[in-house]
Amino acid sequence: MNKRLIGSILVFCLILVNLLVSEELRPYKLINSDKLLVEKGELEYITLLIGNVHFFYGDTEFFSDQAEIYEKQKLTKMIGNVEVLDDTLFLSADIIEYHRNEDELNLTGNVKIVETHIDSTKRYYQADSVGYLRTDKTILADNNVIVFDERENLRGECGQLRYYMQDKYGYLIKEPAIFMLDKDSVSVAAQKIEYFQDFRKIAASFDIKVLAKEFSINSDFLLYFEEDDKAIFLGNPEFNSDFANARAREFQLFFDDRNLIQADLYDSCRVDFRTEDNTDKKSWAEANYMRFDFDNGELEKCNAINNVISYFHQDKTQDRDFSANHVNGQQLVIEVEDNKITLIRMEKRIQGKYKFSSK
């Protein structure tokens, strides 16, 4: 065989071996670094990349001011203006450590994450620190956590967030609250708030406080279904507004574009209401079932059905005498306009007492 050919083959083999060894020692693909240094540590050599650092691990892209690569520990520490592009996620922080064995990123300092949905809308995360498990697609955010979903127009705040991207499930704990950012924002606070299918279903548990422009609700459990625009409150919920207070074993609220249009109350229902402006809520009604209809957030009609007991109180004024009545029946209808009662009508098997006084 030609000696030159044999020499060429040997050179090619040496180059191939060097490339394979280099790839084993340097599993990342370096695109740019203003300066590259190698230091001998106590246990291993450390590669230092300084200035405009840009490299890849597989399909994941990294940028930073500086990077320290510990090959034996399978650890890469990036410092200063760190940015990571990983599939649908953009991650940034002051410091990011990448543990290759666990396939985990630890982010600290000014942490920001942007997740891009299929429809190109985005979800934004902020926190003091975040752990991102790449294999499991899990976000673990801690301290001063903020999440904002562009598609749902929803903002969340808490001390700790866990989000499992593959399952489209997450939860907020440590003083969590979410805000539905429509024209009139509605907020929900609880001990724990869970969200399913990218906020299309929300479950809140214990010490629930819902605040809206026209009303507030307290309860132990809440389920919200975005597809039906419906909320279910369990655990002796209480509804409070300027005009009326209500309670029952269960509330079901229905919305149109997140504007309250109907509230159904089930079992042991009671509503206390006022009959005039600037008066106490001295009138009340009890029933097995109640339905409230709303228009632009204001109550316009109430229907109470089955085993209805009602008390209507009217104070004496210059224009009318005092009156009060205590009535039982099967159905009570109350119509309201501008937070003033315009009609009260009891129907079916009516029994009651009426009091009048001109004094």
KEVEX-204702 format. One record per residue (C-alpha): x, y, z; residue in three letters; residue number from 1. Coordinates in nm, 3 decimals, decimal comma. Layout:
% residues N
X; Y; Z; ALA; NUM
...
***
This chain:
% residues 359
0,000; 0,000; 0,000; MET; 1
0,120; 0,351; -0,080; ASN; 2
0,302; 0,502; 0,220; LYS; 3
0,133; 0,837; 0,160; ARG; 4
-0,208; 0,672; 0,170; LEU; 5
-0,121; 0,491; 0,493; ILE; 6
-0,002; 0,820; 0,642; GLY; 7
-0,321; 0,996; 0,541; SER; 8
-0,532; 0,724; 0,701; ILE; 9
-0,332; 0,749; 1,024; LEU; 10
-0,367; 1,128; 1,032; VAL; 11
-0,743; 1,097; 0,971; PHE; 12
-0,774; 0,843; 1,254; CYS; 13
-0,583; 1,070; 1,492; LEU; 14
-0,804; 1,364; 1,403; ILE; 15
-1,116; 1,150; 1,455; LEU; 16
-0,992; 1,028; 1,795; VAL; 17
-0,913; 1,383; 1,901; ASN; 18
-1,258; 1,499; 1,797; LEU; 19
-1,425; 1,218; 1,992; LEU; 20
-1,216; 1,285; 2,301; VAL; 21
-1,282; 1,657; 2,271; SER; 22
-1,656; 1,593; 2,238; GLU; 23
-1,648; 1,376; 2,552; GLU; 24
-1,455; 1,638; 2,747; LEU; 25
-1,661; 1,924; 2,609; ARG; 26
-2,023; 1,809; 2,560; PRO; 27
-2,133; 2,165; 2,487; TYR; 28
-2,097; 2,347; 2,156; LYS; 29
-1,920; 2,679; 2,205; LEU; 30
-2,033; 2,953; 1,967; ILE; 31
-1,855; 3,253; 2,117; ASN; 32
-1,652; 3,374; 2,413; SER; 33
-1,421; 3,674; 2,422; ASP; 34
-1,183; 3,488; 2,649; LYS; 35
-1,135; 3,120; 2,738; LEU; 36
-0,929; 3,011; 3,038; LEU; 37
-0,868; 2,673; 3,199; VAL; 38
-0,790; 2,658; 3,571; GLU; 39
-0,691; 2,359; 3,781; LYS; 40
-0,915; 2,324; 4,083; GLY; 41
-0,878; 2,090; 4,381; GLU; 42
-1,071; 1,810; 4,213; LEU; 43
-1,094; 1,900; 3,848; GLU; 44
-1,017; 2,145; 3,573; TYR; 45
-1,254; 2,441; 3,539; ILE; 46
-1,321; 2,608; 3,206; THR; 47
-1,385; 2,983; 3,231; LEU; 48
-1,569; 3,160; 2,950; LEU; 49
-1,561; 3,537; 2,982; ILE; 50
-1,739; 3,802; 2,774; GLY; 51
-2,031; 3,758; 2,527; ASN; 52
-2,062; 3,390; 2,611; VAL; 53
-2,283; 3,187; 2,376; HIS; 54
-2,301; 2,807; 2,367; PHE; 55
-2,539; 2,510; 2,327; PHE; 56
-2,612; 2,198; 2,527; TYR; 57
-2,805; 1,987; 2,278; GLY; 58
-3,088; 2,208; 2,148; ASP; 59
-3,080; 2,438; 2,452; THR; 60
-2,911; 2,774; 2,390; GLU; 61
-2,726; 2,973; 2,660; PHE; 62
-2,607; 3,334; 2,675; PHE; 63
-2,424; 3,509; 2,962; SER; 64
-2,148; 3,751; 3,057; ASP; 65
-1,947; 3,471; 3,215; GLN; 66
-1,964; 3,093; 3,255; ALA; 67
-1,780; 2,842; 3,472; GLU; 68
-1,787; 2,482; 3,350; ILE; 69
-1,705; 2,200; 3,594; TYR; 70
-1,676; 1,888; 3,376; GLU; 71
-1,637; 1,631; 3,655; LYS; 72
-1,933; 1,767; 3,852; GLN; 73
-2,138; 1,806; 3,532; LYS; 74
-2,213; 2,161; 3,646; LEU; 75
-2,223; 2,487; 3,452; THR; 76
-2,258; 2,815; 3,639; LYS; 77
-2,352; 3,124; 3,436; MET; 78
-2,327; 3,475; 3,580; ILE; 79
-2,457; 3,810; 3,455; GLY; 80
-2,738; 3,873; 3,203; ASN; 81
-2,802; 3,502; 3,171; VAL; 82
-3,054; 3,395; 2,906; GLU; 83
-3,166; 3,045; 2,813; VAL; 84
-3,375; 2,937; 2,514; LEU; 85
-3,533; 2,596; 2,570; ASP; 86
-3,812; 2,493; 2,333; ASP; 87
-4,116; 2,715; 2,418; THR; 88
-3,944; 2,873; 2,720; LEU; 89
-3,726; 3,180; 2,753; PHE; 90
-3,551; 3,201; 3,092; LEU; 91
-3,337; 3,483; 3,232; SER; 92
-3,174; 3,561; 3,568; ALA; 93
-2,865; 3,710; 3,729; ASP; 94
-2,726; 3,362; 3,797; ILE; 95
-2,822; 3,025; 3,649; ILE; 96
-2,668; 2,690; 3,739; GLU; 97
-2,720; 2,397; 3,505; TYR; 98
-2,684; 2,051; 3,665; HIS; 99
-2,649; 1,819; 3,368; ARG; 100
-2,691; 1,489; 3,557; ASN; 101
-3,029; 1,600; 3,696; GLU; 102
-3,107; 1,808; 3,383; ASP; 103
-3,204; 2,092; 3,616; GLU; 104
-3,164; 2,469; 3,596; LEU; 105
-3,149; 2,675; 3,917; ASN; 106
-3,220; 3,045; 3,863; LEU; 107
-3,163; 3,321; 4,120; THR; 108
-3,191; 3,700; 4,111; GLY; 109
-3,439; 3,888; 3,888; ASN; 110
-3,577; 3,564; 3,754; VAL; 111
-3,807; 3,593; 3,453; LYS; 112
-3,960; 3,313; 3,247; ILE; 113
-4,170; 3,350; 2,933; VAL; 114
-4,375; 3,055; 2,808; GLU; 115
-4,517; 3,079; 2,455; THR; 116
-4,851; 2,909; 2,390; HIS; 117
-4,949; 2,737; 2,065; ILE; 118
-5,158; 3,043; 1,971; ASP; 119
-4,848; 3,267; 2,021; SER; 120
-4,987; 3,426; 2,339; THR; 121
-4,751; 3,421; 2,635; LYS; 122
-4,743; 3,345; 3,007; ARG; 123
-4,492; 3,537; 3,219; TYR; 124
-4,335; 3,431; 3,550; TYR; 125
-4,127; 3,635; 3,797; GLN; 126
-3,972; 3,519; 4,125; ALA; 127
-3,670; 3,552; 4,349; ASP; 128
-3,564; 3,197; 4,267; SER; 129
-3,680; 2,920; 4,032; VAL; 130
-3,588; 2,558; 3,977; GLY; 131
-3,667; 2,427; 3,627; TYR; 132
-3,663; 2,049; 3,577; LEU; 133
-3,613; 2,010; 3,201; ARG; 134
-3,694; 1,639; 3,175; THR; 135
-4,021; 1,669; 3,367; ASP; 136
-4,100; 2,020; 3,234; LYS; 137
-4,163; 2,147; 3,587; THR; 138
-4,130; 2,502; 3,722; ILE; 139
-4,065; 2,547; 4,096; LEU; 140
-4,087; 2,919; 4,184; ALA; 141
-4,030; 3,065; 4,531; ASP; 142
-4,064; 3,405; 4,698; ASN; 143
-4,237; 3,710; 4,549; ASN; 144
-4,386; 3,500; 4,271; VAL; 145
-4,590; 3,671; 3,999; ILE; 146
-4,755; 3,496; 3,703; VAL; 147
-4,945; 3,669; 3,423; PHE; 148
-5,132; 3,486; 3,149; ASP; 149
-5,189; 3,692; 2,835; GLU; 150
-5,452; 3,459; 2,690; ARG; 151
-5,666; 3,440; 3,005; GLU; 152
-5,595; 3,802; 3,107; ASN; 153
-5,518; 3,673; 3,456; LEU; 154
-5,251; 3,761; 3,712; ARG; 155
-5,143; 3,554; 4,012; GLY; 156
-4,931; 3,634; 4,318; GLU; 157
-4,799; 3,403; 4,590; CYS; 158
-4,499; 3,292; 4,794; GLY; 159
-4,464; 2,958; 4,616; GLN; 160
-4,576; 2,824; 4,277; LEU; 161
-4,548; 2,478; 4,126; ARG; 162
-4,633; 2,425; 3,758; TYR; 163
-4,622; 2,090; 3,575; TYR; 164
-4,620; 2,184; 3,207; MET; 165
-4,683; 1,837; 3,068; GLN; 166
-4,993; 1,793; 3,286; ASP; 167
-5,102; 2,158; 3,241; LYS; 168
-5,152; 2,169; 3,617; TYR; 169
-5,013; 2,399; 3,882; GLY; 170
-5,082; 2,544; 4,225; TYR; 171
-5,011; 2,856; 4,429; LEU; 172
-4,961; 2,855; 4,808; ILE; 173
-4,831; 3,095; 5,077; LYS; 174
-5,085; 3,378; 5,059; GLU; 175
-5,189; 3,315; 4,698; PRO; 176
-5,421; 3,549; 4,509; ALA; 177
-5,534; 3,568; 4,149; ILE; 178
-5,679; 3,868; 3,968; PHE; 179
-5,906; 3,842; 3,664; MET; 180
-5,804; 4,159; 3,481; LEU; 181
-6,118; 4,264; 3,302; ASP; 182
-6,283; 4,605; 3,307; LYS; 183
-6,383; 4,543; 3,670; ASP; 184
-6,117; 4,321; 3,820; SER; 185
-6,220; 4,024; 4,036; VAL; 186
-5,969; 3,886; 4,287; SER; 187
-5,958; 3,547; 4,461; VAL; 188
-5,750; 3,480; 4,773; ALA; 189
-5,726; 3,147; 4,959; ALA; 190
-5,484; 2,918; 5,138; GLN; 191
-5,426; 2,722; 4,816; LYS; 192
-5,522; 2,789; 4,455; ILE; 193
-5,491; 2,516; 4,191; GLU; 194
-5,526; 2,560; 3,818; TYR; 195
-5,590; 2,300; 3,550; PHE; 196
-5,574; 2,307; 3,170; GLN; 197
-5,391; 2,642; 3,165; ASP; 198
-5,630; 2,828; 3,399; PHE; 199
-5,943; 2,696; 3,226; ARG; 200
-6,040; 2,538; 3,558; LYS; 201
-5,949; 2,689; 3,896; ILE; 202
-5,993; 2,529; 4,240; ALA; 203
-5,939; 2,725; 4,563; ALA; 204
-5,955; 2,587; 4,916; SER; 205
-5,993; 2,732; 5,267; PHE; 206
-6,033; 3,094; 5,376; ASP; 207
-6,154; 3,196; 5,031; ILE; 208
-6,221; 3,565; 4,976; LYS; 209
-6,359; 3,681; 4,642; VAL; 210
-6,369; 4,058; 4,585; LEU; 211
-6,550; 4,230; 4,299; ALA; 212
-6,669; 4,584; 4,241; LYS; 213
-7,028; 4,516; 4,351; GLU; 214
-6,992; 4,222; 4,592; PHE; 215
-6,770; 3,991; 4,798; SER; 216
-6,796; 3,618; 4,876; ILE; 217
-6,638; 3,410; 5,153; ASN; 218
-6,635; 3,029; 5,152; SER; 219
-6,424; 2,718; 5,213; ASP; 220
-6,409; 2,582; 4,857; PHE; 221
-6,436; 2,729; 4,508; LEU; 222
-6,443; 2,571; 4,162; LEU; 223
-6,437; 2,790; 3,850; TYR; 224
-6,494; 2,654; 3,498; PHE; 225
-6,387; 2,894; 3,225; GLU; 226
-6,564; 2,699; 2,948; GLU; 227
-6,902; 2,738; 3,123; ASP; 228
-6,814; 3,074; 3,285; ASP; 229
-6,941; 2,924; 3,609; LYS; 230
-6,823; 2,924; 3,973; ALA; 231
-6,934; 2,686; 4,249; ILE; 232
-6,885; 2,783; 4,615; PHE; 233
-6,911; 2,520; 4,890; LEU; 234
-6,864; 2,521; 5,265; GLY; 235
-7,131; 2,764; 5,391; ASN; 236
-7,052; 3,048; 5,149; PRO; 237
-7,157; 3,405; 5,225; GLU; 238
-7,239; 3,678; 4,973; PHE; 239
-7,221; 4,044; 5,074; ASN; 240
-7,313; 4,364; 4,891; SER; 241
-7,443; 4,709; 4,980; ASP; 242
-7,798; 4,595; 4,914; PHE; 243
-7,805; 4,240; 5,053; ALA; 244
-7,622; 3,965; 5,240; ASN; 245
-7,688; 3,601; 5,154; ALA; 246
-7,579; 3,259; 5,271; ARG; 247
-7,654; 2,894; 5,187; ALA; 248
-7,490; 2,552; 5,174; ARG; 249
-7,392; 2,602; 4,810; GLU; 250
-7,366; 2,890; 4,563; PHE; 251
-7,352; 2,856; 4,185; GLN; 252
-7,260; 3,177; 4,003; LEU; 253
-7,292; 3,226; 3,626; PHE; 254
-7,106; 3,489; 3,428; PHE; 255
-7,111; 3,640; 3,082; ASP; 256
-6,760; 3,748; 2,987; ASP; 257
-6,685; 3,739; 3,362; ARG; 258
-6,975; 3,973; 3,445; ASN; 259
-7,208; 3,820; 3,706; LEU; 260
-7,552; 3,753; 3,556; ILE; 261
-7,705; 3,488; 3,785; GLN; 262
-7,655; 3,333; 4,130; ALA; 263
-7,827; 3,013; 4,244; ASP; 264
-7,836; 2,928; 4,617; LEU; 265
-7,911; 2,577; 4,741; TYR; 266
-8,019; 2,445; 5,083; ASP; 267
-8,070; 2,654; 5,399; SER; 268
-8,076; 2,976; 5,197; CYS; 269
-8,116; 3,314; 5,366; ARG; 270
-8,091; 3,668; 5,233; VAL; 271
-8,098; 3,985; 5,444; ASP; 272
-8,171; 4,301; 5,249; PHE; 273
-8,255; 4,667; 5,289; ARG; 274
-8,572; 4,823; 5,156; THR; 275
-8,448; 5,179; 5,107; GLU; 276
-8,124; 5,369; 5,058; ASP; 277
-7,914; 5,423; 5,370; ASN; 278
-8,113; 5,180; 5,587; THR; 279
-8,006; 4,869; 5,775; ASP; 280
-8,076; 4,526; 5,627; LYS; 281
-8,381; 4,458; 5,847; LYS; 282
-8,581; 4,256; 5,593; SER; 283
-8,502; 3,894; 5,519; TRP; 284
-8,616; 3,575; 5,344; ALA; 285
-8,537; 3,206; 5,385; GLU; 286
-8,602; 2,918; 5,143; ALA; 287
-8,473; 2,586; 5,010; ASN; 288
-8,367; 2,748; 4,683; TYR; 289
-8,303; 3,106; 4,568; MET; 290
-8,214; 3,257; 4,235; ARG; 291
-8,072; 3,608; 4,190; PHE; 292
-8,057; 3,781; 3,851; ASP; 293
-7,808; 4,063; 3,791; PHE; 294
-7,769; 4,333; 3,529; ASP; 295
-7,433; 4,512; 3,502; ASN; 296
-7,341; 4,376; 3,843; GLY; 297
-7,655; 4,504; 4,016; GLU; 298
-7,933; 4,285; 4,153; LEU; 299
-8,260; 4,318; 3,960; GLU; 300
-8,467; 4,015; 4,069; LYS; 301
-8,481; 3,743; 4,335; CYS; 302
-8,690; 3,424; 4,331; ASN; 303
-8,718; 3,215; 4,649; ALA; 304
-8,883; 2,871; 4,614; ILE; 305
-9,002; 2,601; 4,858; ASN; 306
-9,061; 2,651; 5,230; ASN; 307
-9,029; 3,027; 5,200; VAL; 308
-9,032; 3,239; 5,516; ILE; 309
-9,000; 3,616; 5,479; SER; 310
-8,997; 3,927; 5,691; TYR; 311
-9,045; 4,268; 5,531; PHE; 312
-8,966; 4,580; 5,736; HIS; 313
-9,047; 4,937; 5,635; GLN; 314
-8,956; 5,229; 5,860; ASP; 315
-9,185; 5,527; 5,909; LYS; 316
-9,100; 5,835; 5,701; THR; 317
-9,272; 6,164; 5,622; GLN; 318
-9,440; 5,997; 5,325; ASP; 319
-9,553; 5,666; 5,478; ARG; 320
-9,631; 5,478; 5,798; ASP; 321
-9,432; 5,200; 5,961; PHE; 322
-9,520; 4,850; 5,842; SER; 323
-9,389; 4,498; 5,888; ALA; 324
-9,507; 4,157; 5,776; ASN; 325
-9,402; 3,803; 5,850; HIS; 326
-9,522; 3,569; 5,573; VAL; 327
-9,484; 3,202; 5,476; ASN; 328
-9,542; 3,059; 5,128; GLY; 329
-9,407; 2,849; 4,845; GLN; 330
-9,260; 3,121; 4,624; GLN; 331
-9,140; 3,477; 4,684; LEU; 332
-9,058; 3,722; 4,407; VAL; 333
-8,862; 4,042; 4,475; ILE; 334
-8,790; 4,294; 4,200; GLU; 335
-8,524; 4,559; 4,244; VAL; 336
-8,427; 4,872; 4,052; GLU; 337
-8,133; 5,097; 4,140; ASP; 338
-8,093; 4,902; 4,466; ASN; 339
-8,455; 4,981; 4,564; LYS; 340
-8,729; 4,722; 4,596; ILE; 341
-9,010; 4,786; 4,348; THR; 342
-9,213; 4,467; 4,405; LEU; 343
-9,255; 4,193; 4,667; ILE; 344
-9,498; 3,913; 4,588; ARG; 345
-9,563; 3,590; 4,780; MET; 346
-9,737; 3,304; 4,598; GLU; 347
-9,904; 2,972; 4,690; LYS; 348
-10,020; 2,866; 5,040; ARG; 349
-9,965; 3,206; 5,191; ILE; 350
-9,984; 3,256; 5,567; GLN; 351
-9,867; 3,556; 5,762; GLY; 352
-9,901; 3,847; 5,998; LYS; 353
-9,904; 4,214; 5,903; TYR; 354
-9,830; 4,510; 6,130; LYS; 355
-9,904; 4,875; 6,060; PHE; 356
-9,850; 5,186; 6,271; SER; 357
-9,881; 5,559; 6,211; SER; 358
-9,699; 5,649; 6,532; LYS; 359
***
